[in-house]
Amino acid sequence: MRWSLKELYPSFDSDEFQSDLVLFKKLVKDINAWTSEAFSNIVNSKQKLEIYIDYLKQYRYYVSRLAAFAHLTNAVDANDEDAFKYLDKIEVIANEITPSIVEFQNFLLKIDDLEEIISSSDVLKEHSYFIMSNKERAKYLLPKDQEVIISKLTNTGSSAWEGLQNKVVSTLEVDMTIDGKKETLPLPVVRNLAYDANPDLRKSAYFAELESYKKIEDASSAALNGIKGEVITLCDLRGYRSPLHETLIKSRMDEETLNAMLEAMNENLDIFHKYYKKKAELLGHKKSLPFYDLFAPVGKNDRTFSYEEAINYVIDNFRTFSDRLADFVKNAYENNWLDVEPRKGKRGGAFCSNLHCIGQSRVMANFNGSFSNMTTLAHELGHAYHGFNLKDESILNSSYPMPIAETASIFCETIVVNASLREAKTVDEKIAILEESISGSGQVIVDILSRFLFESEVFERRKDHPLTVNELNEIMIDSQKKAYGDSLDENYLHPYMWINKSHYYSADLSFYNFPYAFGLLFSKGLYAKYLNDKKNFVKQYDALLRETGKNDIYHVAKMMDVDVHDKDFFTSSLKLIEQEINMYVELADEIIKGMA
């Protein structure tokens, strides 16, 4: 139940790790020295670009391998001091390449016949998208000395604010009464009570959580204002139309795609409102659903798995899609690519790290045998399969944007959820499986929409003035009302959700919300295509995953005959979720009738 990292390095003290660290540091210096001279003029542009591409491939190899070993070690052992030390060292060395990147991007702007040069070289053709996208980003670069200053100042600016916010939230303790006894609990423990079967405990936890935020609301608002203010300032200086414009460029998504998706989401909110209202009725609420019951369990799924049983279940159901996918997971399991044992010092949650540098992946989870844990394994192994399809691509073509990142994971999760739904024998089991699936979709569509609306309004007002705590609370409540409509009880919303969501506090990840919605709807749409043409779909799907690192979203989608500029595609994906909701409503009515 623990992963092997020896394929990366035996240890931090090993000759292999220490040697690579020295080589990495020297490589960054060599790159900076070479680019400073080579990119001063455009003579022999083709040869210079080929050399620089090779340099960058070496850079990516070392930084990804070294950082992965430190990050993965830290993830399962927070007390490993070497991991902390080397993570910081590696980050400092990696950031020193900034002058080289700026020189490279400015060099691209000087070349008038860049596309012609690219077409004359196999190496450059292979990296065509990487080169051209860097040229596009170069339009928003400031002079090199200013970019270097900014990269240093953000350490004491937005990064410091982000660190403060992380500190106050992670150390926040919540006072609440449980069974007549006053207790002081960590915030994550209290938030997890939203999933508890006891309705009184869910409600108490909700009020205790809201009350606790008053302790850190001023510090959090200062952090948010500082970060958003910096983002606006830098966007203006670099020439972006807005922070959203910058995010779209980073996401390889155009505005037409975003607008088509948002329009479809807004037009189909009533689908989810129907679900929330029925859930409220099922839980005995006379009005709409209060926020404290948003994640309340419904039905009962007693199905449990040993770790081996969960893996075999995933493999067996993946095999209905393709032997290649199933065999991949079997290989990952047999070669200890997964760390699933909960233990002291290990971080919570789950993630997948694709290690292109060794052609493998590592999946971390905290497995307790529940149905939900099994679907989490399927989800994270989907991410790993995405990496598997990219392993033979150039390392510079192995990174894909956030909106496309959830494609394989949601697809794989959908396979096992649908299989479980077919096997479910009781109404309680069926509705419990549907509840988990629909609740997750609701967060990604409805709540994500509220977060997008909130962040849009915060950016707009922050141009004029720092926002007060009351103002931030009002914007959040208004955003939730617009997204959830009358399906949530307006007397029990969550005004402090802006404190809780860490994504708002990253200067590099503005609008870290809509990409999730795209990921869900794109994946659902692909699954519908799979059901319609199982014979031809698999090869097309694998080809699509390989393409995600070297093209924009519009053209990647076109490979599957999907037009993401067309609202109807997103609407058709939402209709698949509506089918689940209609099934849920029927089962809920059956349960309510039995309770009468």
C-alpha positions as CSV (number, residue, x, y, z in Angstrom):
1,M,0.0,0.0,0.0
2,R,3.1,2.3,-0.2
3,W,4.7,3.5,-3.4
4,S,8.2,3.1,-4.5
5,L,10.3,6.2,-5.3
6,K,13.6,4.4,-5.9
7,E,12.9,4.7,-9.6
8,L,13.5,8.4,-9.2
9,Y,16.3,8.3,-6.6
10,P,17.4,6.0,-3.8
11,S,17.5,8.9,-1.2
12,F,18.4,12.5,-0.9
13,D,21.9,11.6,0.2
14,S,22.5,9.3,-2.7
15,D,25.2,10.0,-5.3
16,E,22.5,10.0,-8.0
17,F,20.4,12.8,-6.4
18,Q,23.3,14.9,-5.3
19,S,25.0,14.6,-8.7
20,D,21.8,15.6,-10.5
21,L,21.3,18.6,-8.2
22,V,24.8,19.8,-9.1
23,L,24.3,19.2,-12.8
24,F,20.9,21.0,-12.7
25,K,22.5,24.0,-11.1
26,K,25.3,24.1,-13.6
27,L,22.8,23.6,-16.5
28,V,20.7,26.7,-15.5
29,K,23.9,28.8,-15.4
30,D,25.0,27.5,-18.8
31,I,21.6,28.1,-20.3
32,N,21.5,31.7,-19.0
33,A,25.1,32.4,-20.2
34,W,24.4,30.9,-23.7
35,T,21.0,32.7,-24.2
36,S,22.5,36.0,-23.2
37,E,24.9,35.8,-26.1
38,A,23.1,33.7,-28.6
39,F,19.8,35.6,-28.5
40,S,21.4,39.1,-28.8
41,N,20.9,38.8,-32.6
42,I,18.9,36.6,-35.1
43,V,21.8,35.2,-37.1
44,N,21.5,31.4,-37.5
45,S,18.0,31.5,-35.8
46,K,17.2,27.9,-36.8
47,Q,20.3,26.4,-35.2
48,K,19.9,28.6,-32.1
49,L,16.3,27.5,-31.6
50,E,17.3,23.8,-32.0
51,I,20.0,24.2,-29.4
52,Y,17.7,26.0,-27.0
53,I,15.0,23.4,-27.3
54,D,17.5,20.8,-26.4
55,Y,18.6,22.9,-23.4
56,L,15.0,23.2,-22.2
57,K,14.4,19.5,-22.5
58,Q,17.4,18.9,-20.3
59,Y,16.1,21.6,-17.9
60,R,12.6,20.1,-17.7
61,Y,14.1,16.6,-17.1
62,Y,16.2,17.6,-14.2
63,V,13.7,20.0,-12.5
64,S,10.8,17.5,-12.8
65,R,12.8,14.5,-11.5
66,L,14.4,16.3,-8.6
67,A,11.3,18.2,-7.6
68,A,9.1,15.1,-7.9
69,F,11.3,13.2,-5.5
70,A,11.2,15.9,-2.9
71,H,7.4,16.6,-3.4
72,L,6.4,13.0,-3.3
73,T,8.5,12.3,-0.3
74,N,7.0,15.3,1.5
75,A,3.5,14.2,0.6
76,V,3.7,11.0,2.5
77,D,6.0,12.2,5.3
78,A,5.5,15.8,6.4
79,N,8.2,15.3,9.0
80,D,11.0,14.6,6.4
81,E,13.1,17.7,6.9
82,D,15.3,16.9,3.8
83,A,12.2,17.0,1.6
84,F,11.4,20.5,2.8
85,K,15.0,21.7,2.4
86,Y,15.4,20.3,-1.1
87,L,12.1,21.5,-2.3
88,D,13.1,25.1,-1.5
89,K,16.6,24.6,-3.0
90,I,15.2,23.2,-6.2
91,E,12.6,26.0,-6.5
92,V,15.3,28.7,-6.0
93,I,17.5,27.1,-8.7
94,A,14.6,26.6,-11.1
95,N,13.5,30.3,-10.8
96,E,17.0,31.4,-11.9
97,I,16.1,30.4,-15.5
98,T,13.7,33.4,-15.7
99,P,16.1,35.7,-17.6
100,S,16.7,32.9,-20.2
101,I,12.9,32.4,-20.8
102,V,12.5,36.2,-21.2
103,E,15.4,36.3,-23.7
104,F,13.9,33.3,-25.6
105,Q,10.5,34.8,-25.9
106,N,11.9,38.2,-27.0
107,F,14.1,36.4,-29.5
108,L,11.0,34.9,-31.1
109,L,9.4,38.3,-31.5
110,K,12.4,39.4,-33.6
111,I,12.1,36.6,-36.2
112,D,9.8,37.6,-39.1
113,D,9.9,34.2,-40.8
114,L,9.5,32.0,-37.7
115,E,6.9,29.6,-39.2
116,E,9.2,29.1,-42.3
117,I,12.1,28.3,-40.0
118,I,10.1,25.9,-38.0
119,S,8.9,24.0,-41.1
120,S,12.5,23.5,-42.2
121,S,13.5,21.6,-39.0
122,D,12.2,18.2,-37.7
123,V,13.1,19.2,-34.1
124,L,11.3,22.6,-34.4
125,K,8.3,21.1,-36.2
126,E,7.9,18.6,-33.3
127,H,7.8,21.6,-30.9
128,S,5.9,24.0,-33.2
129,Y,3.0,24.6,-30.7
130,F,5.4,25.1,-27.8
131,I,7.4,27.7,-29.8
132,M,4.5,29.6,-31.2
133,S,2.7,29.8,-27.9
134,N,5.8,31.2,-26.3
135,K,5.9,33.8,-29.1
136,E,2.2,34.7,-28.2
137,R,3.1,35.0,-24.5
138,A,6.1,37.2,-25.4
139,K,3.7,39.9,-26.5
140,Y,2.8,40.4,-22.8
141,L,6.4,40.4,-21.5
142,L,8.0,43.4,-19.8
143,P,11.7,44.2,-20.3
144,K,14.0,41.4,-18.9
145,D,15.2,43.5,-15.9
146,Q,11.6,44.3,-14.9
147,E,10.5,40.6,-15.2
148,V,13.4,39.6,-13.0
149,I,12.5,42.2,-10.4
150,I,8.8,41.2,-10.5
151,S,9.7,37.5,-10.0
152,K,11.7,38.5,-6.9
153,L,9.1,41.0,-5.5
154,T,6.3,38.5,-5.7
155,N,8.1,36.5,-3.0
156,T,7.4,39.3,-0.6
157,G,4.1,40.3,-2.3
158,S,1.5,37.8,-3.5
159,S,3.4,34.7,-2.4
160,A,3.8,36.2,1.1
161,W,0.1,37.0,1.2
162,E,-0.7,33.5,0.1
163,G,1.5,32.0,2.8
164,L,-0.2,34.1,5.4
165,Q,-3.7,33.0,4.3
166,N,-2.6,29.4,4.2
167,K,-1.2,29.8,7.7
168,V,-4.3,31.4,9.3
169,V,-6.6,28.9,7.7
170,S,-4.5,25.8,8.4
171,T,-4.1,26.8,12.1
172,L,-7.7,27.9,12.6
173,E,-9.5,26.1,15.4
174,V,-13.3,25.9,15.7
175,D,-15.2,25.9,18.9
176,M,-18.4,23.8,18.9
177,T,-20.5,21.7,21.2
178,I,-20.9,18.0,20.4
179,D,-23.2,15.9,22.6
180,G,-23.3,18.6,25.2
181,K,-19.5,18.8,25.4
182,K,-17.6,21.9,24.2
183,E,-14.8,21.0,21.9
184,T,-12.1,22.8,19.9
185,L,-11.5,21.2,16.6
186,P,-9.3,21.8,13.4
187,L,-11.2,23.5,10.6
188,P,-11.0,20.4,8.2
189,V,-12.5,18.2,10.8
190,V,-15.5,20.5,11.3
191,R,-16.0,21.0,7.5
192,N,-16.0,17.2,7.1
193,L,-19.0,17.1,9.5
194,A,-21.1,18.4,6.5
195,Y,-21.1,14.8,5.3
196,D,-22.1,13.3,8.7
197,A,-25.3,11.3,8.9
198,N,-26.4,13.3,12.0
199,P,-28.5,16.4,10.9
200,D,-28.0,18.2,14.2
201,L,-24.3,17.8,14.0
202,R,-24.2,19.1,10.4
203,K,-26.1,22.2,11.4
204,S,-24.0,22.9,14.5
205,A,-20.8,22.5,12.4
206,Y,-22.1,24.9,9.8
207,F,-22.7,27.7,12.4
208,A,-19.5,27.0,14.3
209,E,-17.5,27.2,11.0
210,L,-19.1,30.5,10.1
211,E,-18.4,31.9,13.5
212,S,-14.8,30.8,13.4
213,Y,-14.0,32.7,10.3
214,K,-14.6,36.0,12.2
215,K,-11.2,35.3,13.8
216,I,-9.4,35.5,10.5
217,E,-11.7,37.6,8.3
218,D,-9.5,40.7,8.4
219,A,-6.3,38.9,7.7
220,S,-8.0,37.0,4.9
221,S,-9.5,40.1,3.3
222,A,-6.1,41.8,3.5
223,A,-4.5,38.8,1.7
224,L,-7.2,38.7,-0.9
225,N,-6.9,42.4,-1.6
226,G,-3.2,42.3,-1.8
227,I,-3.1,39.4,-4.2
228,K,-5.9,40.6,-6.5
229,G,-4.4,44.1,-6.5
230,E,-1.0,42.7,-7.6
231,V,-2.7,40.6,-10.4
232,I,-4.6,43.7,-11.7
233,T,-1.4,45.8,-11.7
234,L,0.7,43.2,-13.5
235,C,-2.0,42.6,-16.1
236,D,-2.2,46.3,-16.8
237,L,1.6,46.6,-17.1
238,R,1.8,43.6,-19.4
239,G,-1.0,44.6,-21.7
240,Y,-3.6,41.9,-20.8
241,R,-7.2,43.1,-21.2
242,S,-8.0,41.6,-17.8
243,P,-7.0,38.8,-15.4
244,L,-9.6,36.6,-17.2
245,H,-7.9,37.3,-20.5
246,E,-4.5,36.2,-19.0
247,T,-6.1,33.0,-17.6
248,L,-7.7,32.1,-20.9
249,I,-4.3,32.4,-22.7
250,K,-2.7,30.2,-20.0
251,S,-5.6,27.7,-20.3
252,R,-5.2,27.5,-24.1
253,M,-8.9,28.4,-24.3
254,D,-10.5,31.2,-26.3
255,E,-13.3,33.4,-25.1
256,E,-15.8,32.0,-27.5
257,T,-15.4,28.5,-25.9
258,L,-15.8,30.0,-22.4
259,N,-18.9,32.0,-23.4
260,A,-20.5,29.0,-25.1
261,M,-19.9,26.9,-21.9
262,L,-21.2,29.6,-19.5
263,E,-24.3,30.2,-21.6
264,A,-25.1,26.4,-21.6
265,M,-24.5,26.3,-17.8
266,N,-26.7,29.3,-17.1
267,E,-29.5,28.0,-19.3
268,N,-29.5,24.6,-17.6
269,L,-29.2,25.6,-13.9
270,D,-32.8,24.5,-13.4
271,I,-31.7,20.9,-13.9
272,F,-29.6,21.1,-10.7
273,H,-32.2,23.3,-8.9
274,K,-34.6,20.3,-9.4
275,Y,-32.1,18.0,-7.7
276,Y,-31.4,20.4,-4.7
277,K,-35.1,20.9,-4.1
278,K,-35.8,17.1,-4.2
279,K,-32.9,16.5,-1.8
280,A,-34.4,19.2,0.5
281,E,-37.8,17.3,0.4
282,L,-36.0,14.0,1.1
283,L,-34.3,15.5,4.1
284,G,-37.6,16.9,5.5
285,H,-37.1,20.6,4.7
286,K,-40.3,22.5,4.0
287,K,-38.5,25.2,2.1
288,S,-35.3,25.0,0.0
289,L,-32.1,23.2,1.0
290,P,-30.0,24.9,3.6
291,F,-26.3,25.1,2.9
292,Y,-25.5,22.9,5.9
293,D,-27.3,20.0,4.2
294,L,-25.8,20.5,0.8
295,F,-23.5,17.5,1.3
296,A,-25.8,15.5,3.6
297,P,-25.7,11.8,2.8
298,V,-28.7,10.3,1.1
299,G,-29.4,6.6,0.8
300,K,-27.0,4.0,2.1
301,N,-24.2,2.3,0.2
302,D,-22.6,-0.3,2.5
303,R,-20.4,-1.7,-0.2
304,T,-16.8,-1.9,1.0
305,F,-13.6,-3.0,-0.7
306,S,-10.2,-4.2,0.4
307,Y,-7.4,-2.4,-1.4
308,E,-6.9,-5.5,-3.7
309,E,-10.6,-5.8,-4.3
310,A,-10.9,-2.1,-5.2
311,I,-8.0,-2.3,-7.7
312,N,-9.4,-5.5,-9.3
313,Y,-12.8,-3.9,-9.6
314,V,-11.3,-0.9,-11.3
315,I,-9.2,-3.1,-13.7
316,D,-12.2,-5.3,-14.5
317,N,-14.4,-2.4,-15.4
318,F,-11.6,-0.5,-17.2
319,R,-11.2,-3.7,-19.4
320,T,-14.8,-3.1,-20.7
321,F,-13.3,0.1,-22.3
322,S,-9.9,-1.2,-23.4
323,D,-7.3,-3.8,-22.5
324,R,-4.7,-1.1,-22.8
325,L,-6.2,0.9,-20.0
326,A,-6.8,-2.2,-17.8
327,D,-3.3,-3.5,-18.3
328,F,-1.8,-0.1,-17.6
329,V,-3.5,-0.1,-14.1
330,K,-2.5,-3.7,-13.5
331,N,1.1,-2.7,-14.2
332,A,0.9,0.4,-11.9
333,Y,-0.5,-1.7,-9.1
334,E,2.1,-4.5,-9.5
335,N,5.0,-2.1,-9.6
336,N,4.0,0.0,-6.6
337,W,3.0,3.2,-8.2
338,L,0.4,3.8,-5.6
339,D,0.5,5.0,-2.0
340,V,-2.9,4.4,-0.4
341,E,-2.2,3.7,3.3
342,P,-3.4,6.4,5.6
343,R,-0.7,7.2,8.2
344,K,0.6,9.9,10.5
345,G,2.5,12.6,8.6
346,K,0.9,11.8,5.3
347,R,-1.2,14.6,3.7
348,G,-4.9,14.1,3.2
349,G,-6.8,13.8,-0.1
350,A,-5.6,12.3,-3.3
351,F,-3.6,13.3,-6.3
352,C,-1.6,11.9,-9.3
353,S,1.8,13.0,-10.3
354,N,2.8,12.1,-13.9
355,L,6.6,11.5,-14.1
356,H,7.5,12.0,-17.7
357,C,11.2,11.9,-16.7
358,I,10.9,8.2,-16.1
359,G,7.8,7.3,-18.1
360,Q,5.7,6.5,-15.0
361,S,3.2,8.0,-12.6
362,R,2.6,8.0,-8.9
363,V,-0.9,8.1,-7.3
364,M,-1.5,9.1,-3.7
365,A,-4.7,8.3,-1.9
366,N,-5.9,7.6,1.6
367,F,-7.8,4.3,1.3
368,N,-10.3,3.2,3.9
369,G,-12.3,0.7,1.9
370,S,-15.4,2.9,1.1
371,F,-17.1,3.0,-2.3
372,S,-16.0,6.7,-2.6
373,N,-12.4,5.6,-2.1
374,M,-12.7,3.1,-4.9
375,T,-14.0,5.8,-7.3
376,T,-11.2,8.1,-6.2
377,L,-8.6,5.4,-7.2
378,A,-10.3,5.2,-10.6
379,H,-10.2,9.0,-11.0
380,E,-6.5,9.3,-10.1
381,L,-5.6,6.3,-12.3
382,G,-7.3,8.2,-15.1
383,H,-4.9,11.0,-14.6
384,A,-2.0,8.4,-14.7
385,Y,-3.4,7.0,-17.9
386,H,-3.3,10.4,-19.5
387,G,0.4,10.6,-18.5
388,F,1.0,7.2,-20.0
389,N,-0.3,8.3,-23.4
390,L,2.1,11.3,-23.3
391,K,5.2,9.4,-22.2
392,D,6.7,9.0,-25.7
393,E,6.1,12.7,-26.5
394,S,8.8,15.3,-26.0
395,I,8.9,16.4,-22.4
396,L,8.1,19.9,-23.7
397,N,4.9,18.5,-25.2
398,S,3.8,16.7,-22.0
399,S,2.2,19.5,-20.1
400,Y,-1.5,20.1,-20.7
401,P,-3.7,23.0,-19.6
402,M,-6.1,22.9,-16.6
403,P,-9.4,22.7,-18.6
404,I,-8.3,19.5,-20.3
405,A,-6.6,18.0,-17.2
406,E,-9.7,16.3,-15.8
407,T,-10.7,14.6,-19.1
408,A,-9.2,11.2,-18.5
409,S,-9.9,11.2,-14.8
410,I,-13.6,12.0,-15.0
411,F,-13.9,9.6,-17.9
412,C,-12.4,6.7,-15.9
413,E,-14.5,7.6,-12.8
414,T,-17.6,7.5,-15.0
415,I,-16.8,4.0,-16.1
416,V,-16.8,2.6,-12.6
417,V,-19.7,4.7,-11.3
418,N,-22.0,3.5,-14.1
419,A,-20.9,-0.1,-13.6
420,S,-21.7,0.2,-9.9
421,L,-25.1,1.8,-10.6
422,R,-26.0,-1.2,-12.9
423,E,-25.0,-3.6,-10.1
424,A,-26.9,-1.8,-7.3
425,K,-29.7,-3.9,-6.0
426,T,-31.6,-1.7,-3.6
427,V,-33.1,1.8,-3.9
428,D,-30.9,3.0,-1.0
429,E,-27.8,1.8,-2.7
430,K,-28.8,3.3,-6.1
431,I,-29.7,6.7,-4.7
432,A,-26.5,6.8,-2.6
433,I,-24.4,6.3,-5.7
434,L,-26.4,8.9,-7.7
435,E,-26.1,11.3,-4.8
436,E,-22.3,11.2,-4.8
437,S,-22.2,11.6,-8.6
438,I,-24.7,14.4,-8.8
439,S,-23.5,16.2,-5.8
440,G,-20.0,16.3,-7.3
441,S,-21.4,17.5,-10.7
442,G,-23.4,20.2,-8.8
443,Q,-20.2,21.5,-7.2
444,V,-18.4,21.6,-10.6
445,I,-21.3,23.3,-12.4
446,V,-23.4,25.3,-9.9
447,D,-20.9,26.1,-7.2
448,I,-18.1,26.7,-9.7
449,L,-20.4,29.2,-11.5
450,S,-20.9,31.1,-8.2
451,R,-17.1,31.2,-7.7
452,F,-16.6,32.5,-11.2
453,L,-19.2,35.2,-10.6
454,F,-17.6,36.1,-7.3
455,E,-14.1,36.4,-8.6
456,S,-15.3,38.4,-11.6
457,E,-17.0,40.9,-9.4
458,V,-14.0,41.1,-6.9
459,F,-11.6,41.9,-9.7
460,E,-14.0,44.6,-11.1
461,R,-14.3,46.3,-7.7
462,R,-10.7,45.9,-6.7
463,K,-9.7,48.2,-9.6
464,D,-11.3,51.0,-7.6
465,H,-10.7,50.1,-4.0
466,P,-9.8,47.4,-1.4
467,L,-12.8,45.4,-0.5
468,T,-14.1,45.2,3.1
469,V,-15.1,41.9,4.8
470,N,-18.8,42.9,4.5
471,E,-18.4,43.7,0.8
472,L,-16.7,40.3,0.1
473,N,-19.5,38.5,2.1
474,E,-22.2,40.4,0.1
475,I,-20.6,39.5,-3.2
476,M,-20.4,35.8,-2.2
477,I,-24.0,35.7,-1.1
478,D,-25.2,37.4,-4.3
479,S,-23.1,35.0,-6.4
480,Q,-24.6,32.0,-4.6
481,K,-28.1,33.3,-5.1
482,K,-27.5,33.7,-8.8
483,A,-26.1,30.2,-9.2
484,Y,-28.3,28.2,-6.9
485,G,-31.5,30.3,-7.4
486,D,-34.3,29.4,-5.0
487,S,-33.0,25.8,-4.6
488,L,-30.9,26.9,-1.5
489,D,-32.5,28.5,1.5
490,E,-31.4,32.2,1.3
491,N,-31.3,32.3,5.1
492,Y,-28.6,29.6,5.2
493,L,-26.0,30.4,2.6
494,H,-22.2,30.6,3.1
495,P,-20.9,34.2,3.0
496,Y,-17.4,33.2,4.0
497,M,-16.7,30.7,1.1
498,W,-14.1,33.2,-0.1
499,I,-12.0,32.4,2.9
500,N,-12.3,28.7,2.6
501,K,-11.3,28.3,-1.1
502,S,-7.5,28.5,-1.4
503,H,-7.7,29.0,-5.1
504,Y,-8.6,32.7,-4.7
505,Y,-5.2,33.3,-3.0
506,S,-2.9,32.2,-5.8
507,A,-1.7,35.1,-8.0
508,D,-0.7,32.6,-10.7
509,L,-4.1,30.9,-10.8
510,S,-6.8,33.5,-11.2
511,F,-10.2,32.0,-12.1
512,Y,-9.1,28.6,-11.0
513,N,-12.8,27.6,-11.3
514,F,-14.2,27.4,-14.9
515,P,-11.6,24.9,-16.0
516,Y,-13.2,22.3,-13.7
517,A,-16.6,22.9,-15.4
518,F,-15.0,22.5,-18.8
519,G,-13.3,19.3,-17.7
520,L,-16.5,17.7,-16.5
521,L,-18.6,18.7,-19.5
522,F,-15.9,17.8,-22.1
523,S,-15.4,14.4,-20.4
524,K,-19.2,13.7,-20.3
525,G,-19.5,14.6,-23.9
526,L,-16.7,12.3,-24.9
527,Y,-18.3,9.5,-22.8
528,A,-21.6,9.9,-24.8
529,K,-19.5,9.6,-28.0
530,Y,-18.0,6.4,-26.7
531,L,-21.4,4.9,-26.0
532,N,-22.4,5.7,-29.6
533,D,-19.3,4.2,-31.2
534,K,-17.4,1.9,-28.9
535,K,-15.5,0.3,-31.8
536,N,-13.7,3.3,-33.2
537,F,-13.7,5.5,-30.1
538,V,-10.8,4.1,-28.1
539,K,-8.0,4.7,-30.6
540,Q,-9.4,8.3,-31.2
541,Y,-9.5,8.9,-27.5
542,D,-5.9,7.8,-26.9
543,A,-4.8,10.0,-29.8
544,L,-6.6,12.9,-28.3
545,L,-4.8,12.4,-25.0
546,R,-1.5,12.4,-26.8
547,E,-2.3,15.7,-28.5
548,T,-3.3,17.6,-25.3
549,G,0.3,18.7,-24.7
550,K,0.9,20.2,-28.1
551,N,-2.3,22.0,-29.1
552,D,-5.0,24.4,-27.9
553,I,-8.3,23.2,-26.6
554,Y,-10.3,24.1,-29.7
555,H,-8.1,22.0,-32.0
556,V,-7.8,19.1,-29.5
557,A,-11.6,18.9,-29.3
558,K,-11.8,19.0,-33.1
559,M,-10.0,15.6,-33.3
560,M,-13.2,14.1,-31.9
561,D,-15.5,16.2,-34.1
562,V,-16.4,18.3,-31.2
563,D,-16.9,22.1,-31.7
564,V,-16.4,23.7,-28.3
565,H,-17.6,27.0,-29.8
566,D,-21.0,25.4,-30.1
567,K,-23.2,25.8,-27.0
568,D,-25.1,22.7,-28.0
569,F,-22.1,20.4,-27.2
570,F,-22.1,21.6,-23.6
571,T,-25.9,21.4,-23.4
572,S,-25.7,17.8,-24.6
573,S,-23.3,17.0,-21.8
574,L,-25.5,18.6,-19.2
575,K,-28.4,16.5,-20.5
576,L,-26.4,13.4,-19.5
577,I,-26.3,14.7,-15.9
578,E,-30.1,15.5,-16.2
579,Q,-30.7,11.8,-16.9
580,E,-29.0,11.0,-13.5
581,I,-31.0,13.7,-11.8
582,N,-34.3,12.4,-13.2
583,M,-33.4,8.9,-12.0
584,Y,-32.6,10.4,-8.6
585,V,-35.9,12.2,-8.4
586,E,-37.8,9.0,-9.2
587,L,-36.0,7.1,-6.5
588,A,-36.4,9.9,-4.0
589,D,-40.2,9.9,-4.6
590,E,-40.2,6.2,-4.0
591,I,-38.4,6.7,-0.7
592,I,-40.7,9.6,0.3
593,K,-43.8,7.6,-0.5
594,G,-42.5,4.7,1.7
595,M,-41.9,7.2,4.5
596,A,-45.5,8.6,4.4
